[in-house]
Amino acid sequence: MKISRIRIFQVDLPMKEGAYSWSTQSFSAFDSTVVLIDTDEGLTGVGESCPLGPSYLAAYAEGVRTGVSVLAPGLMGEDPTQLDKVNLRMDELLKGHPYVKSAIDMACWDILGKATGMPVYQLLGGRLQERVQLFKVVARADPGLMAERFVEYRQSGFDHFQIKVGEHPETDIERFRRVLAEMQPGDVVDADANTGWKQHDALRVVGAVEQMFQERQLSCFIEQPCLSYEECLAVRQHTNLPVILDECMDGLPILLRGHRDNAMDLINLKINRMGGLTRARQVRDLCVQLGIVMTIEDSWGGEIATSAIAHLAQSTPRAFHFQSSAFHDYASIAIASGGPQVADGYMTAPSEPGLGVDPLMDVLRKPVCEFH
């Protein structure tokens, strides 16, 4: 089997609630890139990469399309089912830029699933969970509005929540206070600062929050309080609240360093930050061996990226999976049919071969670039 054509599509994903806000950022829509890889045997694989705006990580939407355009000519004629070989070839053609390679790697997994007649979760280790625990994002807003949304989301079936903080310490403490007042036994809050606090502000906030949650005996996790690994480590050393590392977790070396330093209780494993499912699976499997629990997700995306999340999460042992996100559920448009099913705060991956999604070509329209 050989790659015979690569098509690149651009699509905007508008937010159902009008905007998605965290730390100091806010967007009404996210620019996503969809990649279709055709083969000489008639199979087509689909992948997606959607950076969370241009200033969240060292990744941006236009860069995905430019990077895929650089890689595509050198991938013609390669066997997409030879996943490690494809990844080595991409590394030869383009140094770094894992968020670019993710969409191509994802499409190759889709092709491998279709070629073998198996869903991707079967190829990644088997269906180890019947359904995937989801969290619902409570986007940064006025503290009172965040508390109202918290209640609304719980009523829709969620008991895991990610509240966006990382702004002014006093405002963030009030956000915690308002949300805490609405929490019920069994609710789990992951407070995600998205690198937004300076170290001294993070220490101030987590100190106040730790006391608040201890008094109520409720669960609160602190996610990526500061920009650097070293700052986050300092916060971890000054709190008894469990800490999740996200943005600084970009590969195996930092994972091993974090494990050695006891820098985190959990990590956030994002597929496109690792470069696709191939590399994300390596990190996932090492986490299982090291005893590290994971949130499994991606930066953002529609049905395609969310399906990849669901397959990776569903093939992860339940004891090592904390939560995931169904990003396609936040968008006001669909870019593919057959996406993961969401109900009562859980998600189920498609059982069809490959990722189990079919791109909606009337939504994607014409490719912005095509290679033969």
C-alpha positions in Angstrom: 0.0 0.0 0.0 1.3 3.5 -0.9 0.3 7.1 -0.3 -1.0 8.5 -3.6 -2.5 11.8 -2.5 -2.6 14.2 0.4 -5.3 16.9 0.8 -5.3 19.7 3.3 -8.5 21.5 4.5 -9.1 24.5 6.7 -12.3 24.7 8.8 -13.4 27.1 11.6 -14.9 25.6 14.7 -17.3 28.2 16.3 -18.1 27.8 20.0 -21.7 27.0 21.0 -21.5 29.3 24.0 -20.0 32.2 21.9 -16.5 32.1 23.3 -13.9 29.9 25.0 -11.8 31.7 27.6 -8.9 30.7 29.8 -6.1 32.6 31.6 -5.8 35.8 29.5 -7.0 34.3 26.2 -10.5 34.2 24.6 -11.7 32.9 21.2 -15.0 32.7 19.5 -13.8 30.0 17.1 -10.7 27.8 16.5 -9.0 27.3 13.2 -8.6 23.6 12.5 -6.7 21.7 9.8 -8.0 18.4 8.4 -5.7 16.1 6.4 -7.0 13.4 4.1 -4.5 10.7 2.9 -5.5 8.6 -0.1 -3.8 5.3 -1.0 -3.3 3.3 -4.2 -5.6 0.6 -2.7 -8.6 2.9 -2.4 -8.4 3.6 1.4 -8.6 7.1 2.7 -7.4 8.1 6.2 -8.4 11.3 8.0 -6.5 13.3 10.7 -6.9 16.7 12.4 -4.8 19.2 14.3 -6.2 22.2 16.0 -3.8 24.4 18.0 -5.6 26.5 20.7 -4.9 29.8 19.0 -1.4 31.1 18.2 -0.2 32.0 21.7 -1.2 29.0 23.8 1.7 26.8 22.7 4.5 27.1 20.2 1.9 26.1 17.6 -0.5 27.9 15.3 -3.1 26.9 12.8 -1.5 28.3 9.7 1.7 26.5 10.7 -0.1 23.1 10.5 -1.0 23.7 6.9 2.4 25.0 5.9 4.1 22.2 7.7 2.0 19.5 6.1 2.7 21.1 2.7 6.4 20.7 3.5 6.0 17.1 4.5 3.6 15.9 1.9 5.8 15.6 -1.2 8.3 13.5 0.8 5.6 11.1 1.9 4.3 10.2 -1.5 4.8 6.5 -2.1 5.3 5.6 1.6 3.3 2.8 3.1 1.0 4.6 5.6 0.5 1.4 7.7 4.3 1.4 8.5 3.7 3.9 11.3 7.2 4.1 12.8 8.7 4.4 9.3 6.3 7.3 8.5 7.2 9.1 11.7 10.9 8.7 11.1 10.5 10.0 7.6 8.6 13.0 8.9 11.4 13.7 11.3 13.9 13.6 8.4 11.8 16.1 6.4 10.9 18.5 9.2 12.7 19.0 12.6 10.3 19.5 15.5 6.8 20.8 14.9 5.0 17.8 16.4 1.6 19.5 16.1 2.1 19.4 12.3 2.9 15.7 12.2 0.0 14.7 14.4 -2.7 15.1 11.7 -0.7 12.9 9.3 0.1 10.3 11.9 -3.6 10.2 12.9 -4.7 9.7 9.3 -2.2 6.8 9.0 -3.7 5.1 12.1 -7.1 5.5 10.4 -5.8 3.8 7.3 -4.3 1.0 9.3 -7.6 0.4 11.1 -9.5 0.3 7.9 -6.9 -2.0 6.3 -7.1 -4.5 9.2 -10.9 -4.1 9.8 -10.2 -3.0 13.4 -11.1 0.1 15.4 -8.0 2.1 16.4 -8.6 1.3 20.1 -8.1 -2.4 19.2 -4.7 -1.6 17.6 -3.7 0.6 20.6 -4.1 -2.2 23.1 -7.7 -3.2 23.1 -11.0 -1.9 24.6 -9.9 -1.6 28.2 -12.7 0.7 29.2 -16.3 0.4 28.2 -16.7 4.2 28.3 -14.4 7.2 28.9 -14.8 9.6 31.8 -15.3 13.2 30.6 -14.7 16.5 32.2 -16.7 19.7 31.3 -14.8 22.9 30.9 -16.1 25.9 32.8 -14.6 28.7 30.8 -13.1 31.7 32.5 -15.8 34.3 33.1 -17.3 36.3 35.9 -17.2 34.1 39.1 -21.0 34.1 39.5 -21.5 33.0 35.9 -18.9 30.3 36.3 -20.8 29.0 39.3 -24.1 29.0 37.3 -22.5 27.1 34.4 -21.1 24.6 36.9 -24.6 23.8 38.2 -25.9 23.6 34.6 -23.2 21.2 33.5 -23.7 19.0 36.5 -27.4 18.8 35.7 -26.5 17.5 32.2 -24.6 14.5 33.8 -21.1 15.7 34.5 -19.3 15.2 37.8 -15.7 16.1 36.6 -15.1 19.8 35.8 -12.2 21.8 34.6 -12.5 25.4 35.8 -10.4 28.0 34.0 -8.4 30.2 36.3 -4.9 31.8 35.9 -6.0 35.4 35.9 -5.9 37.9 38.8 -5.3 36.0 42.1 -8.2 37.7 44.0 -10.6 37.1 41.2 -9.5 33.5 40.9 -9.9 32.9 44.6 -13.5 34.2 44.3 -14.0 31.8 41.4 -13.0 28.9 43.6 -15.2 30.2 46.4 -18.3 30.5 44.1 -17.8 27.1 42.5 -17.0 25.4 45.8 -20.4 26.6 47.2 -22.2 24.7 44.4 -20.2 21.5 44.7 -21.7 18.2 45.9 -20.0 15.1 47.2 -18.5 13.2 44.3 -17.8 16.3 42.2 -14.2 16.6 41.1 -12.7 20.0 40.1 -9.5 20.4 38.1 -8.5 24.1 38.3 -6.5 24.8 35.1 -4.4 27.9 35.2 -2.9 27.2 31.7 0.5 28.7 32.8 -1.3 32.0 33.8 0.1 32.6 37.3 3.4 33.9 38.4 5.0 31.6 41.0 4.2 33.9 44.0 0.6 34.4 42.8 0.2 30.6 42.3 1.4 30.0 45.9 -1.0 32.5 47.2 -4.0 31.1 45.4 -3.3 27.4 46.1 -2.7 28.2 49.8 -6.1 29.8 50.1 -7.8 27.1 48.0 -6.3 24.2 49.9 -7.8 25.4 53.1 -11.2 25.9 51.5 -11.4 22.4 50.0 -10.0 20.7 53.1 -12.8 22.3 55.2 -15.4 20.8 52.8 -13.5 17.6 52.2 -14.0 17.9 48.4 -11.6 17.1 45.6 -9.5 19.8 43.8 -6.6 19.4 41.4 -4.3 22.2 40.3 -3.3 22.1 36.7 -0.2 23.8 35.2 -0.1 26.8 37.6 2.9 28.5 36.0 4.7 28.6 32.7 7.9 26.7 33.5 8.5 23.2 34.8 10.6 24.7 37.6 7.9 27.1 38.8 5.3 24.3 38.8 7.7 22.1 40.8 8.0 24.8 43.4 4.2 25.0 43.7 4.0 21.3 43.9 6.4 21.3 46.8 4.3 23.8 48.8 0.8 22.3 48.5 -0.9 19.1 49.4 -3.4 19.5 46.5 -2.6 17.1 43.7 -0.9 18.8 40.8 -1.3 18.0 37.0 1.4 19.0 34.6 0.1 19.9 31.1 1.8 22.4 28.9 5.4 21.5 29.9 4.8 17.8 29.2 5.9 17.5 25.6 7.7 14.2 25.5 9.4 11.3 27.3 12.4 13.2 28.7 10.3 15.7 30.7 8.0 12.9 31.8 11.0 11.0 33.2 12.3 14.2 34.8 9.0 14.9 36.4 8.7 11.3 37.7 12.2 11.6 39.2 11.5 15.0 40.8 8.1 14.0 42.1 6.9 17.1 40.3 3.3 16.0 39.6 0.6 13.6 40.6 -0.9 13.4 37.1 -0.1 14.6 33.6 -2.2 15.9 30.7 -1.3 13.9 27.6 -2.2 15.8 24.5 -2.0 14.0 21.2 -0.8 16.7 18.9 1.8 18.0 21.4 3.4 14.6 21.2 3.2 14.4 17.4 0.3 12.0 17.0 -1.0 8.7 18.3 2.2 6.9 17.7 4.2 9.0 20.1 1.3 9.6 22.4 0.9 5.8 22.8 4.6 5.6 23.8 4.1 8.2 26.5 0.8 6.5 27.6 2.5 3.1 28.0 5.4 4.5 30.0 3.0 6.3 32.3 1.3 3.0 33.0 4.6 1.4 33.8 5.6 4.3 36.1 2.2 4.5 37.8 1.3 7.9 36.5 -2.4 8.7 35.9 -3.3 10.7 32.8 -5.9 13.1 31.4 -5.9 12.1 27.7 -7.0 14.7 25.2 -5.7 17.1 22.5 -5.3 20.8 22.1 -8.7 21.1 20.4 -10.6 19.8 17.4 -13.8 18.5 16.0 -15.1 14.9 15.6 -11.9 13.7 14.1 -9.5 14.7 16.8 -12.0 13.8 19.5 -12.3 10.3 18.0 -8.5 9.9 18.3 -8.8 11.0 22.0 -11.6 8.5 22.6 -9.7 5.6 21.0 -6.5 6.3 23.0 -8.4 6.8 26.2 -10.6 3.7 25.8 -7.4 1.5 25.2 -5.9 2.8 28.5 -6.4 0.9 31.8 -9.1 2.6 33.8 -6.9 2.9 36.8 -4.5 5.2 34.8 -7.1 7.3 33.1 -8.3 10.4 35.0 -10.5 12.1 32.4 -10.8 13.3 28.8 -12.6 15.9 26.8 -15.2 15.7 24.0 -14.2 18.8 22.1 -16.6 18.3 19.2 -19.4 18.8 21.8 -18.3 22.4 22.3 -18.5 23.4 18.6 -21.7 24.6 16.8 -20.8 22.7 13.6 -19.9 19.1 12.8 -17.0 18.4 10.4 -17.4 14.6 10.3 -20.1 12.0 10.9 -19.8 9.0 13.2 -17.9 10.8 16.0 -17.7 9.5 19.6 -21.0 9.2 21.5 -21.4 11.5 24.5 -23.9 10.8 27.3 -24.1 11.4 31.1 -20.6 12.7 31.3 -19.0 9.8 29.4 -17.7 9.2 25.9 -17.6 6.1 23.8 -15.3 5.6 20.8 -16.7 4.5 17.4 -16.5 0.7 16.9 -16.1 0.9 13.1 -12.7 0.2 11.5 -10.2 3.0 11.9 -11.2 6.1 13.7 -14.8 5.5 12.7 -15.5 9.0 11.3 -16.3 10.2 7.9 -15.4 13.8 6.9 -18.3 15.9 5.8 -17.0 17.2 2.5 -19.7 19.8 2.1 -18.4 21.4 5.3 -14.7 21.0 4.5 -15.3 22.1 0.9 -12.3 22.5 -1.4 -8.8 21.7 -0.2 -6.4 24.6 0.4 -3.6 22.4 -1.0 -3.3 19.0 -2.7 -0.3 16.8 -3.4 -0.1 13.8 -5.7 
